[in-house]
Amino acid sequence: MRYILVPVVGFQFFYYQFLMGVVWLGQRGLVSRWEWEPVVRSDLMARGFHSCNVVQGKLLIFGGLKTQDTQEPPLGDVVAFDPAAQAVRLLAPEHGYRRSHHEAVVLGDRWLCVVGGWDGSRRVSDVCSFDAEQKQWEGWSARTSETPVGLSSHTCTKLTEHELLVVGREGGLHTQRRYASIFTLHLQRGITTASRAGHSAMLLQDYGPLGKSSGYKLLVFGGRDSADCDVAGHWSKGKLHVSQMPVHGLQTALSLGGHKGSRHHSCTVVGPHQRPGGGFRRICFTLAGASPANWFRFPSLTHAQKRCGHRTCLWNDKLYLVGGFGADGKTPCPEICSLRILP
């Protein structure tokens, strides 16, 4: 397969976590406790700065680092977690594609499309895919020479099955630009903002002045020392292929300002909300409503599960916490946990 990376426009963007805390539900003053409940433990999950995506009902974890030591090469294996069986297994061993600080999206509920990242010696902008059915890797070639110099700690958001939006700083081994670019990645079988790295980008519903949904917007949050939320684009409903997970129980529990930015956090859309969690020096999670854009902070009561370089993934009305480095910033966590809201 071939692809084309087209510059759109250029950012300046940050680390988070949690175990037990207090959740305020709206203006009713009701208080609930919440916790990360361990689901399964496996040494295969002990990694950070990996990717985690749902493919055919299973969480596929690719790449990442076993240590923060920059001399160690990143991982290249694909690990599968089956939520129904609560089992972890090695789906595919390393096969020439090693990545960390990369991004991955799912195409056709079959292919894991990996964009950019650190390959152990340099930041790359290459695109490759993993066929979850055939368990085979394929490198995709670019049809243009105007590809980014290198990408790491960027975001990649799927707009359609043939178009992705990449937000991040370009840079080689020693330097990165002071601003980040926004690229559209066209798959075939330049706007600027402050510089961002380790941020999150989520598609949220966009609302007009009367409160009626008018389509979607890409909300970019955090990265570096930024607390800003930038809107990187607007699309009408018919332009995008957006799939939403059923989250009736979790959304009800979390439906209920100021919020500081976060680098290398993890962000998941829960119903109409964007939920970043964890990151550098953070031990709580927050909730951003799509309309109006308000932040709700749910502080933690313990540092036991402070995480960095982790991932959160939503499946079957459950929010999973996968991997990452622990409170010391050095030890990779081998657990998968799910968020539990207590009455």
C-alpha positions as CSV (number, residue, x, y, z in Angstrom):
1,M,0.0,0.0,0.0
2,R,1.1,3.6,-0.6
3,Y,0.4,6.8,1.3
4,I,0.8,10.5,0.9
5,L,1.6,12.9,3.8
6,V,0.3,16.4,3.1
7,P,1.2,19.3,5.4
8,V,-1.9,21.1,6.7
9,V,-0.7,23.7,9.3
10,G,2.3,24.4,13.1
11,F,2.2,23.9,18.1
12,Q,4.3,24.4,21.8
13,F,2.3,21.1,24.1
14,F,2.6,17.0,28.7
15,Y,2.4,13.0,32.4
16,Y,-0.6,11.8,34.5
17,Q,-2.3,8.9,36.6
18,F,-4.7,7.4,39.5
19,L,-6.0,4.6,41.8
20,M,-8.5,5.8,44.3
21,G,-10.2,9.1,44.5
22,V,-13.4,11.1,44.8
23,V,-15.8,11.7,41.9
24,W,-18.2,14.7,42.2
25,L,-21.3,14.0,40.0
26,G,-22.5,17.3,38.6
27,Q,-24.0,19.9,40.8
28,R,-25.7,17.3,43.0
29,G,-22.8,17.0,45.4
30,L,-22.9,13.2,45.3
31,V,-19.5,11.6,46.1
32,S,-18.3,8.3,44.7
33,R,-15.1,6.5,45.2
34,W,-13.2,5.1,42.2
35,E,-10.3,2.8,41.8
36,W,-8.1,1.0,39.2
37,E,-9.0,-2.7,39.7
38,P,-6.3,-5.2,38.5
39,V,-7.6,-7.5,35.8
40,V,-4.6,-9.5,34.7
41,R,-0.8,-9.4,35.3
42,S,1.7,-10.5,32.7
43,D,5.4,-9.7,32.0
44,L,4.4,-9.3,28.4
45,M,2.6,-6.1,29.4
46,A,5.5,-4.5,31.3
47,R,6.4,-1.7,28.9
48,G,5.8,2.0,28.3
49,F,5.4,4.4,25.4
50,H,3.6,1.6,23.4
51,S,0.4,1.7,21.5
52,C,-2.9,0.0,22.4
53,N,-5.8,-0.5,20.0
54,V,-9.0,-2.6,19.9
55,V,-9.0,-5.0,17.0
56,Q,-11.7,-7.6,16.6
57,G,-12.6,-7.4,20.3
58,K,-9.1,-7.7,21.6
59,L,-6.6,-5.1,22.8
60,L,-3.4,-5.2,20.7
61,I,-0.3,-3.8,22.3
62,F,2.6,-3.0,20.0
63,G,6.1,-1.9,20.7
64,G,7.2,0.4,23.6
65,L,10.2,0.3,25.9
66,K,11.1,-2.0,28.8
67,T,13.4,0.7,30.3
68,Q,13.8,4.4,30.1
69,D,17.4,3.8,29.1
70,T,17.8,5.4,25.7
71,Q,20.5,2.9,24.8
72,E,18.0,0.0,24.8
73,P,16.2,-0.6,21.5
74,P,12.3,-0.5,21.6
75,L,10.2,-3.6,21.4
76,G,8.7,-4.9,18.2
77,D,6.3,-7.6,19.3
78,V,2.5,-7.6,19.2
79,V,0.7,-8.7,22.4
80,A,-3.0,-9.5,22.5
81,F,-5.3,-9.1,25.6
82,D,-8.7,-10.8,25.4
83,P,-11.0,-9.0,27.8
84,A,-13.6,-11.9,27.7
85,A,-11.1,-14.6,28.7
86,Q,-8.9,-12.1,30.7
87,A,-5.9,-13.7,29.0
88,V,-2.7,-12.2,27.6
89,R,-0.7,-13.9,24.8
90,L,2.1,-13.1,22.3
91,L,0.4,-12.6,19.0
92,A,3.5,-11.9,16.9
93,P,7.2,-11.8,17.7
94,E,9.5,-9.0,16.6
95,H,9.8,-9.0,12.9
96,G,11.9,-6.0,11.8
97,Y,9.6,-3.2,13.0
98,R,10.6,-1.8,16.4
99,R,8.9,1.3,17.7
100,S,8.2,3.4,20.7
101,H,6.6,6.9,21.1
102,H,4.7,6.0,18.0
103,E,0.9,6.1,17.1
104,A,-1.3,3.5,15.7
105,V,-4.9,3.4,14.3
106,V,-7.1,0.5,13.2
107,L,-8.2,0.2,9.7
108,G,-11.1,-2.1,8.7
109,D,-11.0,-3.8,12.2
110,R,-8.1,-5.8,10.8
111,W,-5.0,-3.7,10.1
112,L,-3.0,-1.9,12.7
113,C,-1.5,1.1,10.9
114,V,1.6,2.4,12.8
115,V,2.9,5.9,12.1
116,G,6.3,7.3,13.0
117,G,8.0,6.9,16.4
118,W,11.5,6.0,17.7
119,D,13.2,2.9,16.1
120,G,16.2,2.8,18.5
121,S,18.4,5.0,16.5
122,R,16.3,7.9,15.1
123,R,12.8,9.4,14.9
124,V,11.0,8.1,11.8
125,S,8.0,9.1,9.8
126,D,7.6,5.7,8.2
127,V,4.2,4.0,8.0
128,C,3.8,0.2,8.4
129,S,0.8,-2.1,9.1
130,F,0.2,-5.3,10.9
131,D,-2.4,-7.7,9.6
132,A,-4.1,-9.1,12.7
133,E,-5.6,-12.0,10.7
134,Q,-2.5,-13.1,8.8
135,K,-0.1,-11.9,11.6
136,Q,2.2,-10.3,9.1
137,W,3.8,-6.9,8.8
138,E,4.0,-4.7,5.7
139,G,5.9,-1.5,5.1
140,W,4.1,1.1,3.1
141,S,5.9,3.4,0.7
142,A,5.3,7.2,0.4
143,R,4.3,8.7,-2.9
144,T,5.8,12.1,-2.1
145,S,9.2,13.3,-0.9
146,E,7.6,15.9,1.4
147,T,7.3,13.5,4.4
148,P,8.1,14.8,8.0
149,V,11.7,14.6,9.0
150,G,10.8,12.4,12.0
151,L,7.9,12.1,14.4
152,S,7.7,10.9,18.0
153,S,5.2,11.5,20.8
154,H,2.8,12.7,18.2
155,T,-0.9,11.9,17.6
156,C,-2.6,10.2,14.7
157,T,-6.4,10.4,14.4
158,K,-8.5,8.4,11.9
159,L,-10.9,10.6,9.9
160,T,-11.9,7.9,7.5
161,E,-10.6,4.5,6.4
162,H,-8.4,6.4,3.9
163,E,-7.4,9.6,5.7
164,L,-5.6,10.2,9.0
165,L,-4.6,13.4,10.7
166,V,-1.1,13.6,12.2
167,V,-0.2,16.3,14.8
168,G,3.3,16.6,16.1
169,R,6.8,18.2,15.9
170,E,9.2,17.2,13.2
171,G,12.8,16.5,14.2
172,G,15.8,14.4,13.9
173,L,18.1,12.8,16.5
174,H,19.3,15.9,18.3
175,T,16.9,18.7,17.4
176,Q,13.2,19.3,16.9
177,R,11.4,22.3,15.5
178,R,9.9,25.0,17.7
179,Y,6.5,24.4,16.2
180,A,4.6,21.3,15.2
181,S,2.9,20.6,11.9
182,I,-0.5,19.0,11.1
183,F,-0.4,16.5,8.3
184,T,-3.1,14.7,6.5
185,L,-2.1,11.1,5.7
186,H,-3.9,9.8,2.6
187,L,-3.9,6.0,2.4
188,Q,-4.2,4.5,-1.1
189,R,-4.4,0.5,-1.7
190,G,0.3,23.3,6.7
191,I,-1.3,24.8,9.7
192,T,1.0,25.6,12.7
193,T,0.4,25.8,16.4
194,A,2.7,25.9,19.4
195,S,5.1,23.0,19.6
196,R,3.6,19.9,21.1
197,A,4.9,16.4,22.0
198,G,3.3,13.8,24.3
199,H,-0.1,15.4,23.7
200,S,-3.5,13.8,22.9
201,A,-5.9,14.4,20.1
202,M,-9.5,13.3,20.2
203,L,-12.5,13.7,17.9
204,L,-15.4,15.2,19.8
205,Q,-18.8,16.2,18.6
206,D,-19.1,19.9,17.7
207,Y,-22.2,21.9,18.8
208,G,-23.7,25.0,17.3
209,P,-25.1,28.0,19.3
210,L,-28.5,26.1,19.9
211,G,-26.8,23.1,21.3
212,K,-27.4,20.9,18.2
213,S,-24.6,18.7,16.9
214,S,-23.1,20.2,13.7
215,G,-20.4,17.6,13.2
216,Y,-17.0,16.9,14.7
217,K,-13.9,18.8,15.8
218,L,-10.4,17.6,16.6
219,L,-9.5,18.8,20.1
220,V,-5.7,18.7,20.9
221,F,-4.7,18.9,24.5
222,G,-1.5,19.0,26.6
223,G,2.1,18.2,25.6
224,R,5.3,19.7,26.9
225,D,4.2,22.5,29.4
226,S,1.0,23.5,27.7
227,A,-2.4,23.6,29.3
228,D,-4.1,24.7,26.1
229,C,-6.8,23.0,24.1
230,D,-6.5,23.7,20.4
231,V,-9.0,22.8,17.8
232,A,-7.2,21.5,14.8
233,G,-10.1,21.1,12.4
234,H,-13.8,20.9,11.9
235,W,-15.7,18.3,9.8
236,S,-19.4,17.8,9.0
237,K,-21.1,14.5,10.0
238,G,-21.0,13.0,6.5
239,K,-17.3,13.6,6.1
240,L,-16.0,11.3,8.8
241,H,-16.3,7.6,9.7
242,V,-16.6,7.8,13.5
243,S,-17.3,4.7,15.5
244,Q,-18.4,5.1,19.1
245,M,-18.1,2.6,21.9
246,P,-21.2,1.9,24.0
247,V,-20.4,3.4,27.4
248,H,-23.8,3.7,29.1
249,G,-22.7,2.6,32.6
250,L,-19.3,4.4,32.6
251,Q,-20.8,7.6,31.0
252,T,-23.5,7.7,33.7
253,A,-20.9,7.3,36.4
254,L,-18.7,10.0,35.1
255,S,-21.3,12.5,33.9
256,L,-21.4,14.7,36.2
257,G,-12.0,24.4,36.5
258,G,-8.9,25.3,35.6
259,H,-6.7,22.4,34.6
260,K,-2.9,22.3,34.0
261,G,-1.5,20.6,31.0
262,S,0.1,17.2,30.9
263,R,2.8,15.5,28.9
264,H,2.7,11.8,28.0
265,H,-0.7,11.3,29.5
266,S,-3.4,9.1,28.0
267,C,-6.7,10.3,26.7
268,T,-9.9,8.4,25.9
269,V,-13.3,9.6,24.8
270,V,-16.1,8.5,27.1
271,G,-19.5,9.5,25.6
272,P,-19.3,13.2,25.1
273,H,-16.3,13.6,27.3
274,Q,-12.5,13.6,26.8
275,R,-10.8,11.9,29.7
276,P,-7.0,12.4,30.0
277,G,-5.3,10.4,32.8
278,G,-1.8,10.1,34.2
279,G,1.4,11.7,33.0
280,F,4.4,13.4,34.4
281,R,4.0,14.2,38.1
282,R,0.2,13.7,37.9
283,I,-1.8,11.4,40.1
284,C,-5.4,12.2,39.1
285,F,-7.6,12.1,36.1
286,T,-9.8,14.8,34.6
287,L,-12.9,15.1,32.5
288,A,-13.4,17.6,29.7
289,G,-17.0,18.1,28.5
290,A,-17.4,18.6,24.8
291,S,-20.0,21.3,25.3
292,P,-19.3,23.5,27.2
293,A,-15.6,22.9,27.4
294,N,-15.3,22.5,31.2
295,W,-12.7,20.5,33.2
296,F,-13.7,18.3,36.1
297,R,-10.8,17.0,38.3
298,F,-11.0,13.7,40.2
299,P,-8.0,13.6,42.6
300,S,-6.4,10.4,43.7
301,L,-5.9,9.3,47.3
302,T,-2.7,7.3,46.6
303,H,0.5,7.4,44.6
304,A,0.6,3.6,44.3
305,Q,-0.4,3.5,40.6
306,K,1.2,6.7,39.3
307,R,1.9,6.1,35.6
308,C,3.9,7.5,32.7
309,G,4.0,6.4,29.1
310,H,0.8,4.3,29.7
311,R,-2.3,3.8,27.5
312,T,-6.0,3.8,28.3
313,C,-8.4,1.9,26.0
314,L,-12.2,1.7,26.0
315,W,-13.9,-1.6,25.2
316,N,-17.4,-3.0,26.1
317,D,-18.2,-0.2,28.6
318,K,-14.9,-0.6,30.4
319,L,-11.9,1.7,30.5
320,Y,-8.6,-0.2,30.7
321,L,-5.3,1.0,31.9
322,V,-2.4,-0.7,30.1
323,G,1.3,-0.7,31.0
324,G,3.4,2.4,31.6
325,F,6.2,3.2,34.0
326,G,5.4,3.3,37.7
327,A,5.9,6.0,40.4
328,D,9.7,5.8,40.3
329,G,9.6,6.5,36.5
330,K,11.8,3.5,35.9
331,T,9.8,0.3,36.6
332,P,7.5,-0.9,33.8
333,C,4.1,-2.0,35.1
334,P,3.0,-5.5,34.1
335,E,-0.7,-5.0,35.0
336,I,-3.9,-4.3,33.0
337,C,-6.4,-2.6,35.2
338,S,-10.0,-1.4,34.7
339,L,-11.7,1.6,36.1
340,R,-14.3,0.8,38.7
341,I,-16.8,3.4,40.1
342,L,-17.9,2.6,43.6
343,P,-21.4,3.6,44.9
